[in-house]
Amino acid sequence: MNSKLMLTIGGTLAGIGVALGAFAAHGLKTMLSPYLLDVFATGVQYQFIHAIAILLCGILLQFKLSPKGRKYFALAAICFIIGVFCFSGSLYALALTGIKWFGPITPFGGLFFMLGWGLFVYAALQINEVNQ
């Protein structure tokens, strides 16, 4: 995955996060219970955090990096994207439909987030500060 794609996906997810946050605050406030509204808001929060992480991966690819560093920043971004769809997506679906079987999908998203952060740290350790 290249920098342009990461920046595009990260920016898109952040923009969608704004729209979903506004939708929750204005459109869902009277339709959902406080609990389900909080579930939805948690999805939005994690989507934003990881949209920024994807943007950061894309920005970091603009630096001189070893092939290993580039590979692991790209893998981290992929994990963050999968995590957003599994974690946030399942929370949105649960909140909007009330269907409980979406709940077990959420931890898989959390695992991808954790894996992504581990890969991010590993990639950061590959940065040679002398070449910057």
C-alpha positions as CSV (number, residue, x, y, z in Angstrom):
1,M,0.0,0.0,0.0
2,N,1.4,3.4,-1.0
3,S,1.4,6.7,0.8
4,K,-1.3,8.2,-1.5
5,L,-3.7,5.4,-0.8
6,M,-3.1,5.5,2.9
7,L,-3.7,9.3,3.0
8,T,-6.9,8.9,0.8
9,I,-8.3,6.1,3.0
10,G,-7.4,7.9,6.2
11,G,-8.9,11.1,5.1
12,T,-12.0,9.3,3.9
13,L,-12.5,7.5,7.2
14,A,-12.0,10.7,9.1
15,G,-14.6,12.5,7.0
16,I,-17.0,9.7,7.4
17,G,-16.3,9.8,11.1
18,V,-17.4,13.4,11.2
19,A,-20.6,12.5,9.3
20,L,-21.4,9.6,11.6
21,G,-20.7,11.6,14.7
22,A,-23.1,14.3,13.5
23,F,-25.7,11.7,12.6
24,A,-25.4,10.2,16.1
25,A,-25.7,13.5,17.8
26,H,-28.6,14.9,15.8
27,G,-30.3,12.0,14.1
28,L,-30.0,9.1,16.5
29,K,-30.2,10.9,19.8
30,T,-34.0,10.4,20.0
31,M,-34.0,7.0,18.3
32,L,-31.5,5.1,20.4
33,S,-31.2,4.3,24.0
34,P,-28.4,6.1,25.9
35,Y,-26.5,2.8,25.9
36,L,-26.8,2.2,22.2
37,L,-25.9,5.8,21.5
38,D,-22.8,5.3,23.6
39,V,-22.0,2.1,21.6
40,F,-22.3,4.1,18.4
41,A,-20.1,6.9,19.8
42,T,-17.4,4.4,20.8
43,G,-17.3,3.3,17.2
44,V,-16.9,6.8,16.0
45,Q,-14.2,7.5,18.5
46,Y,-12.1,4.5,17.5
47,Q,-12.7,5.2,13.8
48,F,-11.3,8.7,14.3
49,I,-8.2,7.6,16.2
50,H,-7.3,5.0,13.6
51,A,-8.1,7.3,10.7
52,I,-5.4,9.6,12.1
53,A,-3.1,6.6,12.6
54,I,-3.6,5.6,8.9
55,L,-2.8,9.2,7.9
56,L,0.3,9.1,10.0
57,C,1.5,5.9,8.3
58,G,1.0,7.6,5.0
59,I,2.9,10.7,6.1
60,L,5.8,8.6,7.5
61,L,6.1,6.8,4.1
62,Q,7.3,10.2,2.7
63,F,10.5,9.9,4.8
64,K,13.5,7.9,3.7
65,L,12.8,4.5,5.2
66,S,14.3,1.1,4.9
67,P,12.3,-1.4,2.9
68,K,11.5,-3.1,6.2
69,G,10.2,0.1,7.7
70,R,8.0,0.8,4.7
71,K,6.6,-2.7,4.7
72,Y,5.6,-2.5,8.4
73,F,4.1,0.9,8.2
74,A,2.0,-0.4,5.3
75,L,1.0,-3.5,7.2
76,A,0.1,-1.4,10.3
77,A,-2.2,0.8,8.1
78,I,-3.8,-2.4,6.7
79,C,-4.5,-3.6,10.2
80,F,-5.9,-0.2,11.2
81,I,-8.3,-0.3,8.2
82,I,-9.5,-3.9,8.9
83,G,-9.8,-2.9,12.6
84,V,-12.1,0.1,11.7
85,F,-14.4,-2.1,9.6
86,C,-14.5,-4.9,12.2
87,F,-14.6,-2.8,15.4
88,S,-16.4,0.3,14.5
89,G,-18.5,-1.3,11.8
90,S,-19.8,-4.0,14.2
91,L,-20.6,-1.3,16.8
92,Y,-22.5,0.7,14.3
93,A,-24.4,-2.3,13.2
94,L,-25.2,-3.4,16.7
95,A,-26.4,0.1,17.7
96,L,-28.5,0.6,14.6
97,T,-30.1,-2.9,14.4
98,G,-29.9,-4.2,18.0
99,I,-28.8,-7.6,16.5
100,K,-26.5,-9.1,19.2
101,W,-24.5,-11.3,16.9
102,F,-22.6,-8.2,15.7
103,G,-21.0,-8.0,19.2
104,P,-18.6,-10.9,18.8
105,I,-17.1,-9.3,15.7
106,T,-15.9,-6.3,17.7
107,P,-13.0,-8.0,19.5
108,F,-11.5,-9.1,16.2
109,G,-11.3,-5.4,15.3
110,G,-9.6,-4.7,18.6
111,L,-7.1,-7.4,17.8
112,F,-6.3,-5.8,14.5
113,F,-5.9,-2.4,16.2
114,M,-3.4,-3.9,18.7
115,L,-1.6,-5.8,15.9
116,G,-1.5,-2.5,13.9
117,W,0.0,-0.6,16.8
118,G,2.6,-3.3,17.3
119,L,3.6,-3.2,13.7
120,F,3.7,0.6,13.9
121,V,6.1,0.5,16.8
122,Y,8.3,-2.1,15.0
123,A,8.3,0.1,11.8
124,A,9.3,3.1,13.9
125,L,12.2,1.2,15.4
126,Q,13.4,0.6,11.8
127,I,13.9,4.4,11.2
128,N,17.5,5.3,11.0
129,E,17.7,8.8,12.4
130,V,20.9,9.6,10.6
131,N,19.1,9.4,7.2
132,Q,16.4,11.9,8.1
